[in-house]
Amino acid sequence: MRKLILPIVLASATFSLCGADLKVIANPSVGPSAISADDLKGVFLATKTSLADGSRVEPVLEKGGPIHEAFVKEYLGKTDAALQTYYRSLVFTGKASMPKTLDGDSDVVAFVAKTKGAIGYVSAGASIAGVKTLEVK
């Protein structure tokens, strides 16, 4: 019985870091209040630079940590290492530049608040003054 409990507890801990424990945020200049999971993935994988309403967007990443890992896994379907390799290949081929990467929630919120079109993610409990939350559908 004990052998079954630990994997269940660990699975629950991993699950709790997914979508419910993070928020996708955007600069108020970004028109929509919701974004599809596919569009969000396109923004962060540099295949989409604007949304359906014409809003230009720029992704902002956190430097590692559980929120970053959860976002990358849940919304991009990658590990951090795979994402870094992906970005390096885009830079090497001249298709894109590395996205802005910041130290934590407060830095991401401050950058998104002052940068037109910026989209990022933060922990669910982060103070998000000056930005708006995007619902991911």
The first five atom37 places (N, CA, C, CB, O) and aatype in JSON, in Angstrom:
{
  "aatype": [12, 1, 11, 10, 9, 10, 14, 9, 19, 10, 0, 15, 0, 16, 13, 15, 10, 4, 7, 0, 3, 10, 11, 19, 9, 0, 2, 14, 15, 19, 7, 14, 15, 0, 9, 15, 0, 3, 3, 10, 11, 7, 19, 13, 10, 0, 16, 11, 16, 15, 10, 0, 3, 7, 15, 1, 19, 6, 14, 19, 10, 6, 11, 7, 7, 14, 9, 8, 6, 0, 13, 19, 11, 6, 18, 10, 7, 11, 16, 3, 0, 0, 10, 5, 16, 18, 18, 1, 15, 10, 19, 13, 16, 7, 11, 0, 15, 12, 14, 11, 16, 10, 3, 7, 3, 15, 3, 19, 19, 0, 13, 19, 0, 11, 16, 11, 7, 0, 9, 7, 18, 19, 15, 0, 7, 0, 15, 9, 0, 7, 19, 11, 16, 10, 6, 19, 11],
  "atom_mask": [
    [1, 1, 1, 1, 1],
    [1, 1, 1, 1, 1],
    [1, 1, 1, 1, 1],
    [1, 1, 1, 1, 1],
    [1, 1, 1, 1, 1],
    [1, 1, 1, 1, 1],
    [1, 1, 1, 1, 1],
    [1, 1, 1, 1, 1],
    [1, 1, 1, 1, 1],
    [1, 1, 1, 1, 1],
    [1, 1, 1, 1, 1],
    [1, 1, 1, 1, 1],
    [1, 1, 1, 1, 1],
    [1, 1, 1, 1, 1],
    [1, 1, 1, 1, 1],
    [1, 1, 1, 1, 1],
    [1, 1, 1, 1, 1],
    [1, 1, 1, 1, 1],
    [1, 1, 1, 0, 1],
    [1, 1, 1, 1, 1],
    [1, 1, 1, 1, 1],
    [1, 1, 1, 1, 1],
    [1, 1, 1, 1, 1],
    [1, 1, 1, 1, 1],
    [1, 1, 1, 1, 1],
    [1, 1, 1, 1, 1],
    [1, 1, 1, 1, 1],
    [1, 1, 1, 1, 1],
    [1, 1, 1, 1, 1],
    [1, 1, 1, 1, 1],
    [1, 1, 1, 0, 1],
    [1, 1, 1, 1, 1],
    [1, 1, 1, 1, 1],
    [1, 1, 1, 1, 1],
    [1, 1, 1, 1, 1],
    [1, 1, 1, 1, 1],
    [1, 1, 1, 1, 1],
    [1, 1, 1, 1, 1],
    [1, 1, 1, 1, 1],
    [1, 1, 1, 1, 1],
    [1, 1, 1, 1, 1],
    [1, 1, 1, 0, 1],
    [1, 1, 1, 1, 1],
    [1, 1, 1, 1, 1],
    [1, 1, 1, 1, 1],
    [1, 1, 1, 1, 1],
    [1, 1, 1, 1, 1],
    [1, 1, 1, 1, 1],
    [1, 1, 1, 1, 1],
    [1, 1, 1, 1, 1],
    [1, 1, 1, 1, 1],
    [1, 1, 1, 1, 1],
    [1, 1, 1, 1, 1],
    [1, 1, 1, 0, 1],
    [1, 1, 1, 1, 1],
    [1, 1, 1, 1, 1],
    [1, 1, 1, 1, 1],
    [1, 1, 1, 1, 1],
    [1, 1, 1, 1, 1],
    [1, 1, 1, 1, 1],
    [1, 1, 1, 1, 1],
    [1, 1, 1, 1, 1],
    [1, 1, 1, 1, 1],
    [1, 1, 1, 0, 1],
    [1, 1, 1, 0, 1],
    [1, 1, 1, 1, 1],
    [1, 1, 1, 1, 1],
    [1, 1, 1, 1, 1],
    [1, 1, 1, 1, 1],
    [1, 1, 1, 1, 1],
    [1, 1, 1, 1, 1],
    [1, 1, 1, 1, 1],
    [1, 1, 1, 1, 1],
    [1, 1, 1, 1, 1],
    [1, 1, 1, 1, 1],
    [1, 1, 1, 1, 1],
    [1, 1, 1, 0, 1],
    [1, 1, 1, 1, 1],
    [1, 1, 1, 1, 1],
    [1, 1, 1, 1, 1],
    [1, 1, 1, 1, 1],
    [1, 1, 1, 1, 1],
    [1, 1, 1, 1, 1],
    [1, 1, 1, 1, 1],
    [1, 1, 1, 1, 1],
    [1, 1, 1, 1, 1],
    [1, 1, 1, 1, 1],
    [1, 1, 1, 1, 1],
    [1, 1, 1, 1, 1],
    [1, 1, 1, 1, 1],
    [1, 1, 1, 1, 1],
    [1, 1, 1, 1, 1],
    [1, 1, 1, 1, 1],
    [1, 1, 1, 0, 1],
    [1, 1, 1, 1, 1],
    [1, 1, 1, 1, 1],
    [1, 1, 1, 1, 1],
    [1, 1, 1, 1, 1],
    [1, 1, 1, 1, 1],
    [1, 1, 1, 1, 1],
    [1, 1, 1, 1, 1],
    [1, 1, 1, 1, 1],
    [1, 1, 1, 1, 1],
    [1, 1, 1, 0, 1],
    [1, 1, 1, 1, 1],
    [1, 1, 1, 1, 1],
    [1, 1, 1, 1, 1],
    [1, 1, 1, 1, 1],
    [1, 1, 1, 1, 1],
    [1, 1, 1, 1, 1],
    [1, 1, 1, 1, 1],
    [1, 1, 1, 1, 1],
    [1, 1, 1, 1, 1],
    [1, 1, 1, 1, 1],
    [1, 1, 1, 1, 1],
    [1, 1, 1, 1, 1],
    [1, 1, 1, 0, 1],
    [1, 1, 1, 1, 1],
    [1, 1, 1, 1, 1],
    [1, 1, 1, 0, 1],
    [1, 1, 1, 1, 1],
    [1, 1, 1, 1, 1],
    [1, 1, 1, 1, 1],
    [1, 1, 1, 1, 1],
    [1, 1, 1, 0, 1],
    [1, 1, 1, 1, 1],
    [1, 1, 1, 1, 1],
    [1, 1, 1, 1, 1],
    [1, 1, 1, 1, 1],
    [1, 1, 1, 0, 1],
    [1, 1, 1, 1, 1],
    [1, 1, 1, 1, 1],
    [1, 1, 1, 1, 1],
    [1, 1, 1, 1, 1],
    [1, 1, 1, 1, 1],
    [1, 1, 1, 1, 1],
    [1, 1, 1, 1, 1]
  ],
  "atom_positions": [
    [[0.82, -1.19, 0.0], [0.0, 0.0, 0.0], [0.86, 1.26, 0.0], [-0.93, 0.0, 1.2], [0.57, 2.2, -0.73]],
    [[1.93, 1.29, 0.81], [2.81, 2.46, 0.86], [3.44, 2.75, -0.5], [3.89, 2.26, 1.9], [3.63, 3.91, -0.86]],
    [[3.75, 1.72, -1.23], [4.38, 1.9, -2.54], [3.45, 2.62, -3.52], [4.78, 0.54, -3.13], [3.92, 3.31, -4.43]],
    [[2.17, 2.48, -3.33], [1.2, 3.14, -4.19], [0.99, 4.6, -3.79], [-0.12, 2.4, -4.16], [0.69, 5.43, -4.66]],
    [[1.13, 4.94, -2.54], [0.84, 6.28, -2.06], [1.86, 7.3, -2.57], [0.81, 6.3, -0.53], [1.46, 8.37, -3.02]],
    [[3.14, 7.0, -2.51], [4.17, 7.96, -2.92], [4.01, 8.4, -4.38], [5.54, 7.35, -2.72], [4.03, 9.61, -4.63]],
    [[3.84, 7.49, -5.34], [3.65, 7.96, -6.72], [2.4, 8.84, -6.88], [3.55, 6.77, -7.66], [2.4, 9.78, -7.67]],
    [[1.35, 8.51, -6.13], [0.13, 9.32, -6.22], [0.38, 10.71, -5.67], [-1.03, 8.64, -5.46], [-0.06, 11.7, -6.26]],
    [[1.08, 10.8, -4.53], [1.4, 12.1, -3.94], [2.28, 12.9, -4.89], [2.11, 11.93, -2.57], [2.04, 14.09, -5.11]],
    [[3.3, 12.26, -5.47], [4.19, 12.96, -6.41], [3.44, 13.41, -7.65], [5.36, 12.06, -6.81], [3.67, 14.52, -8.14]],
    [[2.55, 12.58, -8.15], [1.76, 12.97, -9.32], [0.87, 14.16, -8.99], [0.91, 11.79, -9.82], [0.69, 15.05, -9.82]],
    [[0.32, 14.18, -7.79], [-0.52, 15.3, -7.37], [0.28, 16.58, -7.28], [-1.19, 15.0, -6.04], [-0.19, 17.64, -7.67]],
    [[1.5, 16.49, -6.75], [2.35, 17.67, -6.63], [2.7, 18.23, -7.99], [3.63, 17.35, -5.85], [2.68, 19.44, -8.19]],
    [[3.02, 17.37, -8.94], [3.34, 17.81, -10.29], [2.12, 18.45, -10.93], [3.84, 16.63, -11.14], [2.23, 19.49, -11.58]],
    [[0.95, 17.84, -10.77], [-0.26, 18.36, -11.37], [-0.59, 19.75, -10.82], [-1.42, 17.41, -11.13], [-1.07, 20.61, -11.55]],
    [[-0.35, 19.95, -9.53], [-0.72, 21.23, -8.93], [0.11, 22.38, -9.49], [-0.56, 21.16, -7.42], [-0.3, 23.54, -9.38]],
    [[1.26, 22.09, -10.1], [2.07, 23.15, -10.7], [1.57, 23.53, -12.08], [3.51, 22.73, -10.77], [2.0, 24.54, -12.64]],
    [[0.68, 22.74, -12.64], [0.18, 23.04, -13.97], [-0.78, 24.21, -13.93], [-0.49, 21.81, -14.58], [-0.93, 24.86, -12.9]],
    [[-1.45, 24.48, -15.04], [-2.26, 25.64, -15.3], [-2.88, 26.38, -14.13], [0.0, 0.0, 0.0], [-2.91, 27.62, -14.15]],
    [[-3.38, 25.69, -13.13], [-4.06, 26.36, -12.03], [-3.1, 27.2, -11.18], [-4.75, 25.33, -11.15], [-3.53, 28.16, -10.55]],
    [[-1.82, 26.86, -11.16], [-0.88, 27.57, -10.31], [-0.05, 28.61, -11.05], [0.03, 26.59, -9.66], [0.9, 29.15, -10.49]],
    [[-0.4, 28.9, -12.28], [0.28, 29.96, -13.01], [-0.73, 30.77, -13.79], [1.35, 29.39, -13.93], [-1.82, 30.3, -14.11]],
    [[-0.33, 32.0, -14.1], [-1.19, 32.89, -14.88], [-0.41, 33.33, -16.1], [-1.65, 34.13, -14.03], [0.79, 33.57, -16.03]],
    [[-1.1, 33.43, -17.22], [-0.53, 34.02, -18.42], [-0.94, 35.48, -18.39], [-1.02, 33.28, -19.75], [-2.12, 35.81, -18.26]],
    [[0.06, 36.36, -18.51], [-0.21, 37.8, -18.41], [0.2, 38.5, -19.7], [0.54, 38.41, -17.21], [1.01, 37.98, -20.47]],
    [[-0.37, 39.66, -19.93], [-0.06, 40.43, -21.13], [-0.09, 41.92, -20.84], [-1.05, 40.09, -22.26], [-0.75, 42.37, -19.9]],
    [[0.62, 42.66, -21.64], [0.58, 44.11, -21.59], [-0.85, 44.53, -21.98], [1.66, 44.76, -22.54], [-1.46, 43.88, -22.83]],
    [[-1.38, 45.58, -21.39], [-2.75, 46.02, -21.73], [-2.95, 46.34, -23.22], [-3.09, 47.24, -20.92], [-4.09, 46.39, -23.68]],
    [[-1.87, 46.55, -23.97], [-2.0, 46.81, -25.41], [-2.44, 45.59, -26.2], [-0.67, 47.32, -25.96], [-2.9, 45.72, -27.34]],
    [[-2.3, 44.41, -25.63], [-2.73, 43.18, -26.29], [-4.25, 43.15, -26.22], [-2.1, 41.89, -25.63], [-4.82, 43.17, -25.13]],
    [[-4.9, 43.1, -27.38], [-6.35, 43.24, -27.44], [-7.17, 42.17, -26.75], [0.0, 0.0, 0.0], [-7.96, 42.49, -25.87]],
    [[-7.0, 40.91, -27.12], [-7.87, 39.87, -26.56], [-7.66, 39.66, -25.07], [-7.64, 38.57, -27.29], [-6.58, 39.93, -24.53]],
    [[-8.71, 39.17, -24.4], [-8.58, 38.82, -22.99], [-8.43, 37.31, -22.82], [-9.8, 39.32, -22.2], [-8.29, 36.81, -21.71]],
    [[-8.46, 36.61, -23.95], [-8.27, 35.15, -23.95], [-7.39, 34.79, -25.14], [-9.64, 34.38, -24.01], [-7.34, 35.5, -26.14]],
    [[-6.69, 33.67, -25.0], [-5.82, 33.19, -26.07], [-5.97, 31.67, -26.13], [-4.33, 33.61, -25.84], [-6.07, 31.02, -25.1]],
    [[-5.97, 31.12, -27.33], [-6.05, 29.66, -27.44], [-4.71, 29.07, -27.06], [-6.47, 29.23, -28.89], [-3.67, 29.73, -27.18]],
    [[-4.73, 27.84, -26.61], [-3.48, 27.15, -26.26], [-2.57, 27.07, -27.48], [-3.78, 25.73, -25.71], [-1.35, 27.19, -27.35]],
    [[-3.14, 26.88, -28.67], [-2.33, 26.82, -29.9], [-1.68, 28.16, -30.21], [-3.2, 26.38, -31.09], [-0.51, 28.2, -30.58]],
    [[-2.43, 29.26, -30.05], [-1.84, 30.58, -30.29], [-0.75, 30.88, -29.26], [-2.93, 31.67, -30.24], [0.29, 31.45, -29.6]],
    [[-0.99, 30.51, -28.01], [0.02, 30.72, -26.97], [1.29, 29.96, -27.31], [-0.53, 30.29, -25.59], [2.4, 30.48, -27.18]],
    [[1.14, 28.73, -27.74], [2.29, 27.92, -28.13], [3.02, 28.58, -29.3], [1.85, 26.48, -28.51], [4.25, 28.64, -29.31]],
    [[2.27, 29.06, -30.27], [2.87, 29.74, -31.43], [3.65, 30.98, -31.03], [0.0, 0.0, 0.0], [4.72, 31.24, -31.58]],
    [[3.13, 31.75, -30.09], [3.82, 32.95, -29.62], [5.16, 32.57, -28.98], [2.94, 33.73, -28.6], [6.19, 33.17, -29.28]],
    [[5.13, 31.57, -28.1], [6.34, 31.2, -27.37], [7.3, 30.34, -28.19], [5.97, 30.47, -26.12], [8.46, 30.17, -27.8]],
    [[6.84, 29.79, -29.31], [7.74, 29.05, -30.19], [8.13, 29.88, -31.42], [7.09, 27.73, -30.63], [8.69, 29.37, -32.38]],
    [[7.81, 31.17, -31.37], [8.21, 32.14, -32.4], [7.66, 31.82, -33.79], [9.71, 32.22, -32.47], [8.28, 32.17, -34.79]],
    [[6.51, 31.16, -33.85], [5.87, 30.94, -35.14], [4.71, 31.92, -35.35], [5.36, 29.49, -35.25], [4.11, 31.97, -36.42]],
    [[4.41, 32.69, -34.31], [3.31, 33.66, -34.35], [3.79, 34.95, -33.7], [2.02, 33.1, -33.62], [4.24, 34.95, -32.55]],
    [[3.7, 36.04, -34.44], [4.13, 37.34, -33.9], [2.96, 38.29, -33.68], [5.13, 37.99, -34.83], [3.13, 39.39, -33.15]],
    [[1.76, 37.85, -34.07], [0.57, 38.67, -33.81], [-0.62, 37.74, -33.59], [0.3, 39.65, -34.99], [-0.62, 36.58, -34.0]],
    [[-1.63, 38.28, -32.93], [-2.84, 37.52, -32.65], [-3.89, 37.83, -33.72], [-3.39, 37.85, -31.24], [-3.67, 38.68, -34.58]],
    [[-5.02, 37.15, -33.66], [-6.07, 37.29, -34.68], [-6.55, 38.73, -34.84], [-7.24, 36.41, -34.33], [-6.94, 39.12, -35.94]],
    [[-6.54, 39.52, -33.76], [-7.0, 40.91, -33.85], [-5.92, 41.85, -34.36], [-7.48, 41.38, -32.5], [-6.15, 43.06, -34.47]],
    [[-4.75, 41.32, -34.68], [-3.65, 42.14, -35.19], [-2.68, 42.6, -34.13], [0.0, 0.0, 0.0], [-1.67, 43.22, -34.45]],
    [[-2.96, 42.32, -32.85], [-2.04, 42.7, -31.78], [-0.69, 42.01, -31.96], [-2.64, 42.35, -30.39], [-0.62, 40.78, -32.03]],
    [[0.37, 42.8, -32.04], [1.72, 42.23, -32.11], [2.1, 41.76, -30.72], [2.76, 43.28, -32.66], [1.79, 42.41, -29.72]],
    [[2.78, 40.64, -30.65], [3.12, 40.04, -29.36], [4.59, 39.65, -29.28], [2.25, 38.83, -29.09], [5.23, 39.36, -30.29]],
    [[5.1, 39.66, -28.05], [6.49, 39.32, -27.77], [6.52, 38.45, -26.52], [7.37, 40.61, -27.6], [6.07, 38.89, -25.46]],
    [[7.05, 37.22, -26.62], [7.09, 36.36, -25.44], [8.17, 36.75, -24.45], [7.29, 34.93, -25.85], [9.22, 37.26, -24.82]],
    [[7.89, 36.51, -23.17], [8.84, 36.76, -22.09], [8.88, 35.51, -21.23], [8.44, 38.04, -21.24], [7.83, 35.02, -20.79]],
    [[10.07, 34.99, -20.98], [10.24, 33.77, -20.2], [10.82, 34.06, -18.83], [11.13, 32.8, -20.94], [11.5, 35.07, -18.62]],
    [[10.54, 33.17, -17.89], [11.24, 33.19, -16.6], [12.47, 32.29, -16.73], [10.3, 32.73, -15.41], [12.46, 31.33, -17.49]],
    [[13.52, 32.62, -15.96], [14.73, 31.79, -15.95], [14.52, 30.61, -15.01], [15.97, 32.62, -15.51], [14.73, 30.74, -13.81]],
    [[14.13, 29.49, -15.53], [14.01, 28.29, -14.73], [12.99, 28.38, -13.6], [0.0, 0.0, 0.0], [12.22, 29.33, -13.51]],
    [[13.0, 27.36, -12.74], [12.08, 27.29, -11.62], [10.84, 26.47, -11.94], [0.0, 0.0, 0.0], [10.6, 26.14, -13.09]],
    [[10.06, 26.15, -10.9], [8.89, 25.28, -11.09], [7.8, 25.89, -11.99], [8.29, 24.95, -9.75], [7.15, 25.16, -12.74]],
    [[7.6, 27.19, -11.93], [6.57, 27.81, -12.78], [7.0, 27.75, -14.24], [6.31, 29.3, -12.35], [6.2, 27.43, -15.12]],
    [[8.27, 28.05, -14.5], [8.8, 27.97, -15.86], [8.69, 26.53, -16.39], [10.27, 28.45, -15.9], [8.22, 26.31, -17.5]],
    [[9.12, 25.58, -15.58], [9.07, 24.17, -16.0], [7.63, 23.75, -16.3], [9.68, 23.25, -14.91], [7.38, 23.07, -17.3]],
    [[6.69, 24.13, -15.44], [5.28, 23.78, -15.64], [4.73, 24.42, -16.91], [4.44, 24.2, -14.43], [4.03, 23.76, -17.68]],
    [[5.04, 25.7, -17.14], [4.57, 26.38, -18.34], [5.11, 25.71, -19.6], [4.98, 27.86, -18.31], [4.35, 25.42, -20.53]],
    [[6.4, 25.48, -19.63], [7.05, 24.89, -20.81], [6.49, 23.5, -21.09], [8.57, 24.82, -20.61], [6.24, 23.15, -22.24]],
    [[6.3, 22.72, -20.05], [5.78, 21.36, -20.24], [4.32, 21.39, -20.67], [5.92, 20.55, -18.94], [3.94, 20.75, -21.64]],
    [[3.5, 22.16, -19.94], [2.05, 22.14, -20.19], [1.67, 22.82, -21.51], [1.32, 22.82, -19.06], [0.89, 22.27, -22.28]],
    [[2.23, 24.0, -21.76], [1.78, 24.77, -22.92], [2.65, 24.6, -24.16], [1.72, 26.21, -22.57], [2.17, 24.79, -25.28]],
    [[3.91, 24.24, -23.99], [4.79, 24.1, -25.15], [5.15, 22.65, -25.45], [6.06, 24.89, -24.92], [5.67, 22.35, -26.52]],
    [[4.87, 21.77, -24.52], [5.14, 20.35, -24.73], [6.62, 20.04, -24.83], [0.0, 0.0, 0.0], [7.02, 19.11, -25.54]],
    [[7.44, 20.8, -24.12], [8.89, 20.62, -24.17], [9.47, 20.65, -22.78], [9.54, 21.69, -25.05], [8.8, 21.0, -21.81]],
    [[10.74, 20.26, -22.69], [11.52, 20.5, -21.48], [12.25, 21.82, -21.68], [12.52, 19.31, -21.17], [12.3, 22.33, -22.8]],
    [[12.82, 22.38, -20.61], [13.58, 23.61, -20.76], [14.76, 23.4, -21.69], [14.06, 24.11, -19.39], [15.04, 24.26, -22.52]],
    [[15.45, 22.28, -21.56], [16.61, 22.0, -22.42], [16.2, 21.94, -23.89], [17.3, 20.67, -22.0], [16.88, 22.49, -24.76]],
    [[15.09, 21.28, -24.17], [14.6, 21.19, -25.55], [14.19, 22.56, -26.07], [13.41, 20.21, -25.64], [14.41, 22.87, -27.24]],
    [[13.6, 23.38, -25.22], [13.2, 24.73, -25.62], [14.43, 25.58, -25.96], [12.37, 25.4, -24.51], [14.44, 26.29, -26.96]],
    [[15.47, 25.49, -25.12], [16.69, 26.25, -25.38], [17.35, 25.82, -26.68], [17.67, 26.09, -24.22], [17.83, 26.66, -27.44]],
    [[17.36, 24.53, -26.95], [17.91, 24.01, -28.21], [17.08, 24.52, -29.38], [17.93, 22.46, -28.2], [17.64, 24.91, -30.41]],
    [[15.78, 24.52, -29.24], [14.87, 25.01, -30.28], [15.16, 26.48, -30.59], [13.4, 24.83, -29.84], [15.3, 26.85, -31.75]],
    [[15.25, 27.31, -29.54], [15.54, 28.74, -29.74], [16.9, 28.94, -30.4], [15.48, 29.49, -28.41], [17.04, 29.77, -31.3]],
    [[17.91, 28.19, -29.96], [19.25, 28.33, -30.56], [19.22, 28.02, -32.05], [20.25, 27.42, -29.85], [19.9, 28.68, -32.83]],
    [[18.43, 27.01, -32.44], [18.36, 26.67, -33.86], [17.67, 27.78, -34.65], [17.61, 25.34, -34.07], [18.05, 28.05, -35.79]],
    [[16.67, 28.44, -34.06], [16.02, 29.56, -34.74], [16.99, 30.73, -34.9], [14.77, 30.02, -33.95], [17.03, 31.37, -35.95]],
    [[17.77, 31.0, -33.87], [18.75, 32.09, -33.92], [19.81, 31.77, -34.96], [19.39, 32.32, -32.53], [20.18, 32.62, -35.77]],
    [[20.32, 30.54, -34.94], [21.39, 30.12, -35.86], [20.95, 30.25, -37.32], [21.81, 28.68, -35.57], [21.74, 30.63, -38.17]],
    [[19.69, 29.93, -37.59], [19.2, 29.99, -38.97], [18.65, 31.37, -39.34], [18.12, 28.94, -39.18], [18.2, 31.57, -40.47]],
    [[18.68, 32.3, -38.4], [18.21, 33.66, -38.67], [16.7, 33.81, -38.7], [0.0, 0.0, 0.0], [16.2, 34.82, -39.19]],
    [[15.97, 32.84, -38.18], [14.51, 32.89, -38.21], [13.9, 33.66, -37.05], [13.96, 31.5, -38.21], [12.77, 34.13, -37.14]],
    [[14.65, 33.8, -35.96], [14.14, 34.51, -34.78], [15.31, 34.85, -33.86], [13.08, 33.65, -34.03], [16.43, 34.38, -34.06]],
    [[15.02, 35.67, -32.86], [16.03, 35.97, -31.85], [15.57, 35.35, -30.54], [16.26, 37.51, -31.69], [14.4, 34.97, -30.39]],
    [[16.49, 35.24, -29.59], [16.15, 34.66, -28.29], [15.13, 35.56, -27.6], [17.43, 34.49, -27.39], [15.25, 36.79, -27.65]],
    [[14.12, 34.97, -26.97], [13.15, 35.79, -26.24], [13.77, 36.36, -24.97], [11.9, 34.96, -25.89], [14.75, 35.83, -24.45]],
    [[13.18, 37.42, -24.48], [13.62, 38.02, -23.22], [13.41, 37.0, -22.11], [12.83, 39.35, -22.92], [12.36, 36.36, -22.04]],
    [[14.42, 36.84, -21.26], [14.34, 35.92, -20.13], [14.65, 36.69, -18.86], [15.32, 34.71, -20.31], [15.68, 37.36, -18.78]],
    [[13.76, 36.61, -17.88], [13.89, 37.4, -16.66], [13.92, 36.51, -15.43], [12.74, 38.4, -16.55], [13.53, 35.34, -15.48]],
    [[14.39, 37.08, -14.3], [14.66, 36.3, -13.1], [13.45, 35.75, -12.36], [15.41, 37.13, -12.18], [13.55, 34.67, -11.78]],
    [[12.34, 36.41, -12.34], [11.21, 35.9, -11.56], [9.94, 36.67, -11.84], [0.0, 0.0, 0.0], [9.89, 37.53, -12.72]],
    [[8.92, 36.35, -11.06], [7.59, 36.94, -11.26], [7.61, 38.47, -11.31], [6.67, 36.49, -10.16], [7.04, 39.07, -12.22]],
    [[8.25, 39.1, -10.33], [8.2, 40.57, -10.27], [8.89, 41.2, -11.48], [8.86, 41.07, -8.99], [8.44, 42.22, -11.99]],
    [[9.99, 40.59, -11.95], [10.67, 41.11, -13.14], [9.81, 40.92, -14.39], [12.03, 40.41, -13.32], [9.75, 41.8, -15.25]],
    [[9.16, 39.77, -14.49], [8.29, 39.51, -15.64], [7.13, 40.49, -15.65], [7.77, 38.05, -15.62], [6.81, 41.06, -16.7]],
    [[6.48, 40.69, -14.51], [5.35, 41.62, -14.43], [5.8, 43.03, -14.82], [4.73, 41.61, -13.0], [5.12, 43.71, -15.59]],
    [[6.93, 43.48, -14.28], [7.41, 44.83, -14.58], [7.71, 44.99, -16.07], [8.67, 45.15, -13.76], [7.36, 46.02, -16.66]],
    [[8.35, 44.0, -16.68], [8.67, 44.08, -18.11], [7.41, 44.06, -18.96], [9.6, 42.92, -18.51], [7.27, 44.85, -19.89]],
    [[6.49, 43.15, -18.65], [5.24, 43.04, -19.41], [4.43, 44.33, -19.28], [4.4, 41.82, -18.92], [3.84, 44.8, -20.25]],
    [[4.41, 44.91, -18.09], [3.65, 46.14, -17.87], [4.16, 47.3, -18.73], [3.7, 46.54, -16.41], [3.37, 48.12, -19.19]],
    [[5.47, 47.38, -18.95], [6.03, 48.52, -19.69], [6.31, 48.24, -21.16], [7.29, 48.96, -19.02], [6.7, 49.15, -21.9]],
    [[6.13, 46.98, -21.62], [6.49, 46.62, -22.99], [5.27, 46.29, -23.81], [7.45, 45.45, -22.99], [4.6, 45.28, -23.57]],
    [[4.97, 47.12, -24.78], [3.82, 46.91, -25.65], [3.91, 45.53, -26.31], [3.73, 48.02, -26.73], [4.93, 45.17, -26.9]],
    [[2.82, 44.77, -26.21], [2.73, 43.46, -26.85], [3.34, 42.31, -26.07], [0.0, 0.0, 0.0], [3.27, 41.17, -26.53]],
    [[3.94, 42.57, -24.92], [4.6, 41.5, -24.17], [3.59, 40.54, -23.56], [5.48, 42.09, -23.08], [2.55, 40.94, -23.05]],
    [[3.94, 39.25, -23.62], [3.15, 38.19, -22.99], [4.12, 37.33, -22.18], [2.37, 37.32, -24.06], [5.18, 36.95, -22.67]],
    [[3.73, 37.04, -20.95], [4.57, 36.2, -20.1], [3.71, 35.34, -19.2], [0.0, 0.0, 0.0], [2.5, 35.22, -19.41]],
    [[4.33, 34.74, -18.21], [3.62, 33.9, -17.27], [4.26, 34.08, -15.9], [3.64, 32.4, -17.7], [5.46, 34.34, -15.79]],
    [[3.46, 33.96, -14.88], [3.9, 34.12, -13.5], [3.14, 33.13, -12.62], [3.69, 35.59, -13.0], [2.17, 32.52, -13.06]],
    [[3.58, 32.98, -11.39], [2.86, 32.11, -10.46], [1.5, 32.72, -10.16], [3.67, 31.91, -9.14], [1.31, 33.93, -10.24]],
    [[0.55, 31.87, -9.81], [-0.83, 32.31, -9.59], [-0.93, 33.37, -8.49], [-1.7, 31.12, -9.23], [-1.82, 34.21, -8.53]],
    [[-0.04, 33.34, -7.51], [-0.11, 34.28, -6.4], [0.64, 35.58, -6.62], [0.0, 0.0, 0.0], [0.67, 36.44, -5.74]],
    [[1.24, 35.74, -7.79], [2.04, 36.95, -8.07], [1.16, 38.19, -8.15], [2.83, 36.78, -9.37], [0.02, 38.12, -8.61]],
    [[1.7, 39.31, -7.71], [1.03, 40.6, -7.86], [1.16, 41.01, -9.32], [1.64, 41.69, -6.89], [2.27, 41.05, -9.86]],
    [[0.05, 41.33, -9.96], [0.1, 41.61, -11.4], [-0.4, 43.02, -11.73], [-0.73, 40.58, -12.16], [-1.11, 43.22, -12.73]],
    [[-0.05, 43.99, -10.91], [-0.44, 45.37, -11.16], [0.15, 45.86, -12.47], [0.01, 46.27, -10.0], [1.35, 45.7, -12.73]],
    [[-0.69, 46.46, -13.31], [-0.23, 47.04, -14.57], [-0.3, 46.12, -15.76], [0.0, 0.0, 0.0], [0.03, 46.52, -16.88]],
    [[-0.72, 44.87, -15.55], [-0.86, 43.92, -16.67], [-2.25, 43.3, -16.6], [0.26, 42.81, -16.61], [-3.0, 43.49, -15.64]],
    [[-2.58, 42.56, -17.64], [-3.86, 41.85, -17.6], [-3.6, 40.36, -17.7], [-4.8, 42.32, -18.74], [-2.59, 39.92, -18.25]],
    [[-4.53, 39.59, -17.18], [-4.45, 38.13, -17.24], [-5.15, 37.67, -18.49], [-5.07, 37.46, -15.98], [-6.25, 38.13, -18.81]],
    [[-4.52, 36.75, -19.21], [-5.15, 36.15, -20.39], [-5.68, 34.77, -20.01], [-4.14, 36.04, -21.57], [-4.97, 33.95, -19.44]],
    [[-6.93, 34.53, -20.34], [-7.5, 33.2, -20.14], [-6.99, 32.32, -21.28], [-9.08, 33.23, -20.1], [-7.05, 32.72, -22.45]],
    [[-6.48, 31.14, -20.96], [-6.01, 30.21, -21.99], [-7.11, 29.21, -22.23], [-4.67, 29.5, -21.56], [-7.55, 28.51, -21.32]],
    [[-7.56, 29.14, -23.49], [-8.66, 28.24, -23.84], [-8.14, 27.03, -24.58], [-9.71, 28.96, -24.68], [-8.92, 26.16, -24.96]]
  ]
}
